Amino acid sequence: MANENVEVARGYHERTKHSEERLRANPHHLDWDNQPIPFKLYRDLETIPLPRQLEPGTVSALRAISASVARATDLTEQVPGLQALARVLYYSAGITKVKRSPGGGVYFRAAANTGALYHIDLYLACRDLPDLPAGIYHFGVHDFALRRLRVGDYRGAFIEAAGTEPAMARAPVVVASASTYWRNAWKYRERAYRHAFWDAGTLHANLLAVAAAQGLAPKVVAGFADRDIEHLLGLDLAREGALALVPLGRTAEPPVPAPDAPVLNLETEPLSSRETDYPAIRELHSASSLERGEEVAHWRGVILPRREPDPQSELFPLRPLAEADWPAEPLESVILRRGSTRRFDVSRSLTFEELSTALAVATATIPADFTEDPESSLIDLYVIAHAVEGLPPGAYYFRRTERALELLEEGEFRAIAGRLGLFQELPAAAGANVYCLAHLERVLARFGNRGYRAAQLEGGIVGGRLYLTAYALRFGATGLTFLDDEVTEFFSPHAEGKSVMFLTALGRTVRRSPAPRSAQTT
């Protein structure tokens, strides 16, 4: 089976690493006249408008993100209507801000995305709902509407493709995500496959929180028969790939047998005048694909246990805020405020309580089929602390079991952090930088090439949670890229053999100067 040939994932990861030498030897100049549109636009499909008057949320951001909501969820009958689905779709992938410019506009969305290129689309499959007929739908971000691609209840086909994953079996709705590679590869070339899972991760951090806050018991299903799902969604296999499934809700009624699913030949608008193909993306997607439900069930199998060495130096136990002291601001309000910080204030520190809360919430259990608790996570967190009150500046390893930061080396590392973060000021000026690393050889040995997807996806979810937690606590965050091997070297020997999946910088945002008096409005 192709998934077991892990040389493909290993080779892709090595070829797409950033280094100073590669960046200088292989510069990339953007063709702005050929920039792809950030939407998938179907021709001649009837629209089903989603309700724009969304009910206000009542669950605080930190509670929605944390496992406390998942534990409290009532697993009796939970069937979402169009209002609930609109909330999930909007606060996961909807347009929340528009920045106008002479050349057009940038349509910023609910979750952070590399380069603001937004190459992830959402689809949903559902039974008959009170206000939505059974079918497979595409979510049109540009006009906040659904378009039906297939008529009928296809949940049975999704369940079969997912190897009878229990969370799928009684879910009335399944949300699927997919990447259109060119929309990201225009800027990032073959690294776009990494970004597919980074960006799916930040999106799913939102999706899990919004759905959990509504009692819909979401779970990320990363194991499925790819070609079956991609056929059901009508994807162009040369240009698109399915990423994850998320069942929502619960019903006592088992799905009916799925109707036939003929090939879809639905026309879409061109993304740009021409597209550049990056075969490495398709090669890894194919090599990490699963072929049938039986292979999916085998892939899922036993969860990978974590191996954590004994601490070798001083531990700083986390001091997170008590839940009673968490900000009460609803999750939806935080999502609308969230952005990517462009300037950190080097003169202002985070508190150790703030950093502790961010780490504790971001590493709470992720409901997913490749990890069942924090101790089976594929990701290790490393931290460079620059300015955190109550924590000496230095390099740290986050010990999940003890809920503590282990000091690896004390010192001032702003200049090094700037270099590691691709020679940018942001990681040097931040209060702290959080690096998600994975021991890829262990992950690939257990999960095959598919494990590469899962590790990148989990890194993105943790990064997305750090974003949300930071904004809930009223400080800033931004996701950054990095010099792969130099990050590992910096945290070694502790991080020897590990690879970076995601980097999030946290800190105080530079306060905006007040507008000149003549420009102020009354």
VEXDREN-2710 file (C-alpha; in Angstrom, 1 decimal):
% VEXDREN-2710
k/r/px/py/pz
1/MET/0.0/0.0/0.0
2/ALA/1.3/3.4/-0.9
3/ASN/0.8/4.8/2.6
4/GLU/3.5/2.5/3.9
5/ASN/6.2/3.9/1.6
6/VAL/7.2/6.7/4.0
7/GLU/10.1/7.8/1.8
8/VAL/7.6/10.0/0.0
9/ALA/6.6/12.0/3.1
10/ARG/10.2/12.0/4.3
11/GLY/11.5/13.3/1.0
12/TYR/8.8/15.9/0.6
13/HIS/9.5/17.3/4.0
14/GLU/13.3/17.5/3.4
15/ARG/12.8/19.2/0.0
16/THR/10.4/21.8/1.3
17/LYS/12.5/22.9/4.3
18/HIS/13.6/26.5/4.5
19/SER/17.2/27.3/5.0
20/GLU/19.1/30.5/4.4
21/GLU/21.0/29.0/1.6
22/ARG/17.9/27.7/-0.2
23/LEU/16.1/31.0/0.2
24/ARG/19.0/32.9/-1.4
25/ALA/19.6/30.4/-4.1
26/ASN/15.9/30.0/-5.1
27/PRO/14.1/33.4/-4.8
28/HIS/10.5/33.5/-5.9
29/HIS/8.8/36.5/-7.5
30/LEU/5.1/36.8/-7.4
31/ASP/3.1/37.3/-10.6
32/TRP/0.5/39.7/-9.3
33/ASP/-1.3/39.7/-12.7
34/ASN/-1.9/35.9/-12.3
35/GLN/-3.0/35.9/-8.7
36/PRO/-5.8/33.3/-8.2
37/ILE/-9.1/34.3/-6.8
38/PRO/-9.6/33.1/-3.2
39/PHE/-13.0/31.4/-3.9
40/LYS/-14.3/28.3/-5.6
41/LEU/-17.1/29.6/-7.8
42/TYR/-19.5/27.2/-9.4
43/ARG/-21.4/28.1/-12.5
44/ASP/-25.1/27.7/-12.8
45/LEU/-25.9/26.1/-9.4
46/GLU/-28.9/27.3/-7.4
47/THR/-28.0/29.1/-4.1
48/ILE/-29.5/28.4/-0.8
49/PRO/-28.8/31.5/1.3
50/LEU/-27.7/31.0/4.8
51/PRO/-29.2/33.1/7.6
52/ARG/-27.1/36.2/8.2
53/GLN/-28.7/37.2/11.5
54/LEU/-26.8/34.8/13.6
55/GLU/-27.8/34.2/17.2
56/PRO/-25.3/35.7/19.7
57/GLY/-23.0/33.2/21.4
58/THR/-23.1/32.6/25.2
59/VAL/-20.1/30.3/25.8
60/SER/-16.8/32.0/26.6
61/ALA/-13.9/31.5/24.2
62/LEU/-11.7/29.7/26.6
63/ARG/-14.5/27.4/27.7
64/ALA/-15.4/26.6/24.1
65/ILE/-11.9/25.8/23.2
66/SER/-11.1/23.7/26.2
67/ALA/-12.1/20.1/26.8
68/SER/-14.7/21.2/29.5
69/VAL/-17.3/21.8/26.8
70/ALA/-16.7/18.4/25.2
71/ARG/-17.0/16.7/28.6
72/ALA/-20.3/18.6/29.3
73/THR/-21.9/17.9/25.9
74/ASP/-25.1/16.0/26.1
75/LEU/-24.9/13.1/23.6
76/THR/-28.6/12.7/23.3
77/GLU/-30.4/13.7/20.1
78/GLN/-28.6/16.8/18.7
79/VAL/-29.6/17.7/15.1
80/PRO/-28.4/21.1/13.9
81/GLY/-30.6/23.3/11.9
82/LEU/-29.6/25.9/9.3
83/GLN/-29.0/28.5/12.0
84/ALA/-26.5/26.3/13.8
85/LEU/-24.8/25.3/10.6
86/ALA/-24.5/28.9/9.5
87/ARG/-22.8/29.7/12.8
88/VAL/-20.3/26.8/12.3
89/LEU/-19.5/27.7/8.7
90/TYR/-19.3/31.5/9.3
91/TYR/-17.1/31.4/12.4
92/SER/-14.8/28.7/10.8
93/ALA/-14.4/30.1/7.3
94/GLY/-16.6/33.1/6.8
95/ILE/-15.5/36.6/5.8
96/THR/-15.1/38.7/8.9
97/LYS/-13.2/41.8/7.6
98/VAL/-12.6/43.4/4.3
99/LYS/-9.6/45.6/3.6
100/ARG/-10.2/47.8/0.5
101/SER/-7.4/48.9/-1.8
102/PRO/-7.1/50.5/-5.2
103/GLY/-6.5/47.1/-6.8
104/GLY/-9.5/45.4/-5.1
105/GLY/-9.8/44.1/-1.6
106/VAL/-8.6/41.4/0.8
107/TYR/-11.4/39.3/2.3
108/PHE/-10.1/38.2/5.7
109/ARG/-11.7/35.2/7.2
110/ALA/-12.5/33.8/10.6
111/ALA/-9.4/31.7/10.8
112/ALA/-5.8/32.6/10.1
113/ASN/-4.4/31.4/6.7
114/THR/-1.0/31.5/5.2
115/GLY/-0.6/34.6/3.0
116/ALA/-4.4/35.3/3.4
117/LEU/-4.8/33.1/0.3
118/TYR/-7.7/31.0/1.7
119/HIS/-7.4/27.8/-0.2
120/ILE/-9.6/25.6/2.1
121/ASP/-13.2/25.0/1.1
122/LEU/-15.9/23.4/3.3
123/TYR/-18.6/21.0/2.2
124/LEU/-21.3/19.3/4.1
125/ALA/-23.3/16.1/3.8
126/CYS/-26.6/15.8/5.7
127/ARG/-29.8/13.9/6.1
128/ASP/-33.1/15.7/5.8
129/LEU/-32.9/18.6/8.3
130/PRO/-35.8/20.7/9.4
131/ASP/-34.8/23.5/7.0
132/LEU/-32.4/21.8/4.6
133/PRO/-33.0/18.8/2.3
134/ALA/-30.6/15.9/2.4
135/GLY/-27.7/16.3/0.1
136/ILE/-24.0/17.2/-0.3
137/TYR/-23.4/21.0/-0.4
138/HIS/-20.5/23.4/-1.0
139/PHE/-20.2/26.4/1.3
140/GLY/-19.9/29.6/-0.9
141/VAL/-17.9/32.0/1.3
142/HIS/-18.2/34.8/-1.2
143/ASP/-22.0/35.0/-0.9
144/PHE/-22.6/33.1/2.3
145/ALA/-24.7/30.4/0.6
146/LEU/-24.9/26.7/0.1
147/ARG/-25.0/25.0/-3.3
148/ARG/-26.2/21.5/-3.6
149/LEU/-23.9/19.2/-5.5
150/ARG/-25.8/15.9/-4.9
151/VAL/-29.4/15.2/-3.9
152/GLY/-30.0/12.6/-1.2
153/ASP/-28.6/11.2/2.0
154/TYR/-24.9/10.2/1.3
155/ARG/-23.9/9.8/5.0
156/GLY/-23.7/6.1/4.6
157/ALA/-21.0/6.5/1.9
158/PHE/-19.1/8.8/4.2
159/ILE/-19.3/6.3/7.0
160/GLU/-18.1/3.5/4.8
161/ALA/-15.2/5.6/3.6
162/ALA/-14.2/6.5/7.2
163/GLY/-13.9/2.8/8.2
164/THR/-17.1/2.9/10.3
165/GLU/-15.6/5.6/12.7
166/PRO/-18.1/5.5/15.6
167/ALA/-18.5/9.3/15.7
168/MET/-19.6/9.3/12.1
169/ALA/-22.2/6.5/12.5
170/ARG/-25.0/8.5/14.0
171/ALA/-24.1/12.1/13.0
172/PRO/-26.8/13.9/11.0
173/VAL/-24.2/16.2/9.4
174/VAL/-20.6/15.7/8.2
175/VAL/-18.4/18.7/7.3
176/ALA/-15.6/18.0/4.9
177/SER/-12.7/20.2/4.1
178/ALA/-10.5/20.3/0.9
179/SER/-7.7/22.4/-0.5
180/THR/-7.5/23.8/-4.0
181/TYR/-3.7/23.8/-4.2
182/TRP/-3.0/26.5/-6.7
183/ARG/-4.7/29.1/-4.5
184/ASN/-1.8/28.7/-2.1
185/ALA/0.9/27.4/-4.4
186/TRP/0.8/30.6/-6.4
187/LYS/2.9/32.1/-3.6
188/TYR/4.3/29.2/-1.7
189/ARG/4.9/26.7/-4.5
190/GLU/5.2/23.0/-3.4
191/ARG/5.1/24.0/0.3
192/ALA/1.4/24.5/-0.3
193/TYR/0.8/20.9/0.9
194/ARG/2.2/21.7/4.3
195/HIS/0.0/24.8/4.3
196/ALA/-3.1/22.8/3.5
197/PHE/-2.9/21.2/6.9
198/TRP/-1.6/24.3/8.7
199/ASP/-4.6/26.3/7.4
200/ALA/-7.0/23.4/7.9
201/GLY/-5.7/23.2/11.4
202/THR/-6.4/26.9/12.3
203/LEU/-9.8/26.5/10.6
204/HIS/-10.6/23.4/12.5
205/ALA/-9.6/25.0/15.8
206/ASN/-12.4/27.4/15.2
207/LEU/-14.8/24.8/13.9
208/LEU/-14.3/22.5/16.9
209/ALA/-14.8/25.3/19.4
210/VAL/-17.9/26.7/17.7
211/ALA/-19.5/23.3/17.2
212/ALA/-18.7/22.2/20.8
213/ALA/-20.2/25.4/22.2
214/GLN/-23.5/24.4/20.5
215/GLY/-23.4/20.9/21.9
216/LEU/-22.6/19.2/18.6
217/ALA/-19.8/16.9/19.8
218/PRO/-17.5/17.5/16.9
219/LYS/-14.5/15.2/16.1
220/VAL/-11.8/15.5/13.5
221/VAL/-11.6/12.4/11.4
222/ALA/-8.4/12.4/9.4
223/GLY/-8.6/8.8/8.3
224/PHE/-10.8/8.0/5.3
225/ALA/-10.7/6.5/1.8
226/ASP/-9.6/9.6/-0.1
227/ARG/-10.8/8.8/-3.6
228/ASP/-14.3/7.9/-2.3
229/ILE/-14.7/11.2/-0.5
230/GLU/-13.1/13.2/-3.3
231/HIS/-15.5/11.5/-5.7
232/LEU/-18.5/12.3/-3.6
233/LEU/-17.4/16.0/-3.4
234/GLY/-16.7/16.2/-7.1
235/LEU/-13.1/17.3/-6.6
236/ASP/-10.6/17.7/-9.4
237/LEU/-7.9/15.2/-8.4
238/ALA/-5.2/17.1/-10.3
239/ARG/-5.9/20.3/-8.4
240/GLU/-7.7/19.5/-5.2
241/GLY/-7.5/17.1/-2.2
242/ALA/-9.7/16.2/0.7
243/LEU/-8.2/17.0/4.1
244/ALA/-10.5/16.1/7.0
245/LEU/-14.1/15.1/8.0
246/VAL/-16.0/16.4/11.1
247/PRO/-19.2/14.7/12.1
248/LEU/-21.7/17.1/13.9
249/GLY/-24.5/16.2/16.2
250/ARG/-26.1/12.9/17.0
251/THR/-29.3/11.1/16.0
252/ALA/-30.8/7.7/16.9
253/GLU/-31.7/7.0/13.3
254/PRO/-29.0/5.1/11.3
255/PRO/-28.4/6.5/7.9
256/VAL/-30.2/5.0/4.9
257/PRO/-28.2/3.3/2.2
258/ALA/-26.5/6.0/0.1
259/PRO/-27.9/6.5/-3.5
260/ASP/-25.7/6.1/-6.5
261/ALA/-23.0/8.8/-7.0
262/PRO/-22.4/9.4/-10.6
263/VAL/-19.3/11.5/-11.6
264/LEU/-20.0/15.2/-11.1
265/ASN/-19.0/17.4/-14.0
266/LEU/-19.8/20.8/-12.5
267/GLU/-18.1/23.8/-14.1
268/THR/-16.2/26.3/-11.9
269/GLU/-14.8/29.7/-12.8
270/PRO/-11.0/29.8/-13.6
271/LEU/-8.9/30.8/-10.7
272/SER/-6.4/32.7/-12.8
273/SER/-5.3/32.9/-16.4
274/ARG/-2.9/30.0/-16.0
275/GLU/-1.9/27.6/-13.2
276/THR/1.5/26.1/-12.4
277/ASP/1.5/22.4/-11.5
278/TYR/3.7/21.2/-8.6
279/PRO/3.8/17.4/-8.9
280/ALA/5.3/17.0/-5.4
281/ILE/2.0/18.0/-4.0
282/ARG/0.0/15.4/-5.9
283/GLU/2.7/12.8/-5.2
284/LEU/2.5/13.1/-1.5
285/HIS/-1.3/13.4/-1.5
286/SER/-1.5/10.2/-3.4
287/ALA/1.1/8.4/-1.3
288/SER/-0.7/9.4/1.9
289/SER/-4.1/8.4/0.6
290/LEU/-6.0/5.4/2.0
291/GLU/-7.8/3.1/-0.4
292/ARG/-10.7/1.6/1.4
293/GLY/-12.5/1.4/4.8
294/GLU/-10.5/-1.7/5.9
295/GLU/-7.2/0.2/5.4
296/VAL/-8.7/3.2/7.3
297/ALA/-9.6/1.0/10.3
298/HIS/-6.1/-0.5/10.3
299/TRP/-4.5/3.0/10.0
300/ARG/-6.6/4.2/12.9
301/GLY/-5.8/1.2/15.2
302/VAL/-3.8/1.8/18.3
303/ILE/-3.0/5.4/19.3
304/LEU/0.7/6.3/19.3
305/PRO/2.0/6.5/22.9
306/ARG/4.1/9.5/23.9
307/ARG/7.7/9.1/25.0
308/GLU/8.8/11.8/27.3
309/PRO/12.3/11.8/28.9
310/ASP/12.8/12.5/32.6
311/PRO/13.3/16.2/33.3
312/GLN/17.0/17.2/33.5
313/SER/16.7/20.7/34.8
314/GLU/14.4/23.2/36.7
315/LEU/10.7/23.0/36.2
316/PHE/8.3/25.9/36.2
317/PRO/4.8/24.6/36.8
318/LEU/2.1/26.4/34.8
319/ARG/0.0/29.0/36.6
320/PRO/-3.1/29.2/34.4
321/LEU/-6.0/31.4/35.4
322/ALA/-8.7/29.6/37.3
323/GLU/-11.8/29.0/35.2
324/ALA/-13.7/31.4/37.4
325/ASP/-11.3/34.1/36.2
326/TRP/-11.5/33.4/32.5
327/PRO/-12.8/36.3/30.4
328/ALA/-16.5/36.0/29.8
329/GLU/-16.4/37.3/26.2
330/PRO/-18.2/34.9/23.9
331/LEU/-16.1/32.8/21.5
332/GLU/-17.8/34.4/18.4
333/SER/-16.9/37.9/19.5
334/VAL/-13.2/36.8/20.0
335/ILE/-13.2/35.3/16.5
336/LEU/-14.5/38.5/15.0
337/ARG/-11.7/40.5/16.8
338/ARG/-8.9/38.0/15.9
339/GLY/-6.3/39.0/13.4
340/SER/-2.6/38.4/12.9
341/THR/-0.5/40.8/14.9
342/ARG/1.8/42.9/12.6
343/ARG/3.9/44.6/15.4
344/PHE/4.7/43.5/18.9
345/ASP/5.5/45.9/21.6
346/VAL/9.0/44.9/22.8
347/SER/8.6/47.1/25.9
348/ARG/5.6/45.3/27.3
349/SER/5.7/41.8/28.8
350/LEU/3.2/38.9/29.0
351/THR/2.5/37.5/32.4
352/PHE/3.3/33.9/33.2
353/GLU/-0.4/33.4/34.1
354/GLU/-1.3/34.5/30.5
355/LEU/1.3/32.3/28.9
356/SER/0.3/29.4/31.1
357/THR/-3.4/29.8/30.3
358/ALA/-2.6/29.9/26.5
359/LEU/-0.5/26.7/26.8
360/ALA/-3.0/24.9/29.0
361/VAL/-6.0/25.7/26.8
362/ALA/-4.2/25.1/23.5
363/THR/-3.0/21.6/24.5
364/ALA/-6.4/20.4/25.9
365/THR/-7.6/17.2/24.3
366/ILE/-8.3/17.5/20.6
367/PRO/-11.2/15.2/19.6
368/ALA/-9.6/13.4/16.7
369/ASP/-9.2/9.9/15.5
370/PHE/-5.4/10.0/15.7
371/THR/-5.1/11.2/19.3
372/GLU/-7.4/10.5/22.2
373/ASP/-5.9/12.5/25.0
374/PRO/-3.0/15.0/25.5
375/GLU/-0.6/12.1/26.4
376/SER/-1.1/10.7/22.9
377/SER/-0.5/13.9/21.0
378/LEU/1.8/13.8/18.0
379/ILE/3.1/17.3/18.9
380/ASP/5.7/18.5/21.4
381/LEU/5.8/22.2/22.4
382/TYR/9.0/24.2/22.8
383/VAL/9.0/27.8/23.9
384/ILE/11.4/30.7/23.6
385/ALA/10.4/33.2/26.3
386/HIS/11.6/36.8/25.8
387/ALA/9.5/38.9/28.1
388/VAL/7.2/36.9/30.5
389/GLU/6.8/38.2/34.0
390/GLY/7.5/35.4/36.4
391/LEU/9.5/33.3/33.9
392/PRO/13.2/33.8/33.3
393/PRO/14.1/34.5/29.6
394/GLY/15.2/31.3/27.9
395/ALA/14.4/28.2/26.0
396/TYR/11.9/25.7/27.4
397/TYR/10.2/22.4/26.8
398/PHE/6.5/22.0/27.7
399/ARG/6.0/18.8/29.8
400/ARG/2.4/17.8/29.4
401/THR/2.3/15.3/32.2
402/GLU/3.6/17.7/34.8
403/ARG/2.0/20.7/33.2
404/ALA/5.2/22.5/33.5
405/LEU/7.9/24.2/31.4
406/GLU/11.4/22.6/31.7
407/LEU/14.2/25.1/31.4
408/LEU/16.6/24.0/28.6
409/GLU/18.8/27.0/28.6
410/GLU/18.4/30.4/30.3
411/GLY/19.3/33.5/28.3
412/GLU/18.4/36.3/26.0
413/PHE/17.5/34.9/22.5
414/ARG/15.6/37.6/20.7
415/ALA/18.2/37.8/17.9
416/ILE/18.2/34.1/17.4
417/ALA/14.4/33.9/17.5
418/GLY/14.3/36.5/14.7
419/ARG/16.6/34.4/12.6
420/LEU/14.7/31.2/13.3
421/GLY/11.5/32.9/12.3
422/LEU/12.8/33.6/8.8
423/PHE/14.7/36.8/9.7
424/GLN/11.6/38.6/10.8
425/GLU/11.1/41.2/13.5
426/LEU/7.9/39.6/14.9
427/PRO/9.4/36.6/16.6
428/ALA/12.2/38.8/18.0
429/ALA/9.8/41.3/19.4
430/ALA/7.2/38.9/20.8
431/GLY/6.9/38.0/24.4
432/ALA/7.2/34.3/23.7
433/ASN/7.3/32.0/20.7
434/VAL/5.7/28.6/20.7
435/TYR/7.1/25.9/18.4
436/CYS/5.1/22.7/17.6
437/LEU/7.6/19.9/16.8
438/ALA/6.9/16.3/15.9
439/HIS/9.1/13.2/15.9
440/LEU/8.3/12.4/12.3
441/GLU/10.1/9.1/12.2
442/ARG/8.0/7.7/15.0
443/VAL/4.8/9.2/13.5
444/LEU/5.6/7.8/10.0
445/ALA/6.5/4.4/11.5
446/ARG/3.1/4.2/13.2
447/PHE/0.8/6.0/10.7
448/GLY/2.6/5.8/7.4
449/ASN/2.6/8.9/5.1
450/ARG/-0.8/9.7/6.5
451/GLY/0.9/10.6/9.8
452/TYR/2.5/13.5/8.1
453/ARG/-0.9/15.0/7.4
454/ALA/-2.0/14.3/11.0
455/ALA/1.1/15.9/12.6
456/GLN/0.8/19.0/10.4
457/LEU/-2.9/19.2/11.1
458/GLU/-2.5/18.9/14.9
459/GLY/0.2/21.6/14.8
460/GLY/-2.3/23.9/13.0
461/ILE/-5.0/23.2/15.5
462/VAL/-2.7/24.0/18.4
463/GLY/-1.6/27.1/16.6
464/GLY/-5.2/28.1/16.0
465/ARG/-6.1/27.6/19.6
466/LEU/-3.1/29.8/20.6
467/TYR/-4.5/32.5/18.4
468/LEU/-8.0/32.3/19.9
469/THR/-6.7/32.1/23.5
470/ALA/-4.3/35.1/23.0
471/TYR/-7.1/37.3/21.6
472/ALA/-9.5/36.1/24.4
473/LEU/-6.9/37.3/26.9
474/ARG/-6.4/40.6/25.1
475/PHE/-2.9/40.1/23.7
476/GLY/-1.7/39.4/20.2
477/ALA/-0.6/36.4/18.1
478/THR/0.6/35.6/14.7
479/GLY/1.7/32.4/12.8
480/LEU/5.1/32.4/11.2
481/THR/7.3/30.2/9.1
482/PHE/10.8/29.2/10.1
483/LEU/14.2/27.8/9.3
484/ASP/13.4/24.1/9.9
485/ASP/16.7/22.5/10.8
486/GLU/17.9/25.5/12.7
487/VAL/14.9/25.4/15.0
488/THR/15.6/21.7/15.8
489/GLU/19.3/22.5/16.3
490/PHE/18.5/25.3/18.7
491/PHE/16.4/23.1/21.0
492/SER/18.8/20.1/20.7
493/PRO/19.9/17.8/22.1
494/HIS/16.4/17.7/23.6
495/ALA/14.7/18.1/20.2
496/GLU/17.1/15.9/18.3
497/GLY/15.2/14.0/15.5
498/LYS/12.2/16.2/15.6
499/SER/10.7/18.5/12.9
500/VAL/8.9/21.8/13.2
501/MET/5.2/21.7/12.3
502/PHE/4.0/25.2/13.3
503/LEU/5.2/28.4/15.0
504/THR/3.1/30.9/16.9
505/ALA/4.4/34.2/18.2
506/LEU/2.6/35.7/21.3
507/GLY/3.0/39.2/22.7
508/ARG/1.6/42.6/23.4
509/THR/0.4/44.4/20.3
510/VAL/1.8/47.9/19.6
511/ARG/-0.8/50.4/20.7
512/ARG/-2.2/52.5/17.9
513/SER/-1.3/56.2/18.2
514/PRO/-4.4/58.4/18.5
515/ALA/-5.5/60.0/15.3
516/PRO/-4.5/63.7/14.8
517/ARG/-7.2/66.0/16.3
518/SER/-8.1/67.3/12.8
519/ALA/-8.8/63.8/11.7
520/GLN/-10.9/62.7/14.6
521/THR/-14.7/62.3/14.2
522/THR/-17.1/63.4/16.8
END
